[in-house]
Amino acid sequence: MPDNKYLTAEEVTERYRGEISVGTLRNWRAARIGPPFIKIGKAILYPAAELDAWDRKNLVLCSRALETNTQ
């Protein structure tokens, strides 16, 4: 992950290996879903720490992994 504090939409697309497109991010912003962002003038930026938190929020835990963690 880059050391940038803020990522552009293109950098977010790279972070998620192209599975989330710039267009999808645009649609999510309009619908107020997806990762948090900051708008400064016309610039849309995604705080790296917020993307990390969004990743954790969307983490899917498998039951087998839960059993291992509780023992």
C-alpha positions, 0 to 999 in steps of 0.5 A, a space after each residue: 500500500 502506498 504511503 499516501 495519506 489520501 488516494 485519488 479514485 484511480 489509486 483506489 482502483 489500483 488498491 483493489 486491483 481493478 475490481 472497483 472501477 472509477 465509475 463505481 466509486 462515482 456511483 457510490 459517492 452519488 448514492 452515499 455508499 462505499 468508502 468515505 471520501 473528502 471533496 476539496 474543490 473538484 478534487 475527490 480524495 479517499 483517506 487511506 486510514 478510512 479505506 483500511 477501516 472500510 476493509 475491516 468493516 467488510 471483512 468476511 470471517 469464516 466459521 472455521 476461522 472463528 473456531 480457531 480464534 476462540 480456542 
